[in-house]
Amino acid sequence: MKNRPPWGAAPTAEPGRRDKRRENMSVKIKVSYSTDQELAGVIRLLSPALKECRLRPAKGAYKRAYITLDSVRDAGECKKGRAT
């Protein structure tokens, strides 16, 4: 584990080459909603990258959904404040 940064990120094998793990990044989102129309709107916005949506029973006043997005861009490819 030499040459490993202190925050735990794995170094790339060669300078300029991407790490295979970074090419297959995914994002998990927890959505709290009260009506099915609210969830439908969120799913419609995220549909280009949507991989999975799991519905869970309500806890209290809000229903819950867990959404997994696939093929998410590397954070370094996005401009600060907005995605390109």
N, C-alpha and C positions, 0 to 999 in steps of 0.2 A: 504494500500500500504506500509506496513512496511516491512523492510528487502529487499527493492527493490534497486538494484545497481543504481548509479547515471546516468549511460548511458542508462537506460530504459529497459534493458533486464529483462524478467520475471524470477524469481527464480524457480527452479524445486520443485515439491511437496515434494519429498523425495530425500536425497542424493543418487546418483547412478542411479536414474531413469530419463529417458529422458522426456522432455516436449513434449506433443503431437504436438504443433505447429512447433517444430523444425524437426519433422519426415517428415513433408509435405512441405519442403522448395522448392521453385522454383526460377529460375533466368530468368530475361528478358534482352535480348540483342538487341541493335539497330545495324543493318548492313548497311553500305553504300557500294554500288557496282556499277560498270559501265557496266558489261556484265552479261548475265544470267548464263554463265559458272562459273563465280566467286561465285555467290550465290549458284549454284548447288554444288560446292566444299565445301562451308561452311556447307550446309545442310547435305551433305554426312558425314562430320566429326562429326557433332553434332547429327546425326540420332538416336543413342542409347537412348538419353535422350530427344529427340524432342517431344514437346507436341503440339505446334502451330507455324505457320509461316504466318504472315500477310504482304502482299505487299502493298506499298503505292506509289503514283505517285512521279516522280522525282522532286526534288527541286534543281534547278541548274544543275550541271553536273552529279550528282550521283542519282541513284535510291535508294530507302530505303526499308528495310524489318525489321519487328519486330519479333523476335524469342523468344518463351517461352520454357524453359527447365523444365522438371518435374523430381521428384525423385533425386534431387541433393544431394550429400553427404554433411554431416556436415563439415564445414571448419576444425574442430578439428581432423577429420579423415584423412586429407591430409597432406603430408609432405611439408615443406616450399620449394617452388621452383618447385615442380612437384606433380601431383596427383598420388595416388597409386591405 
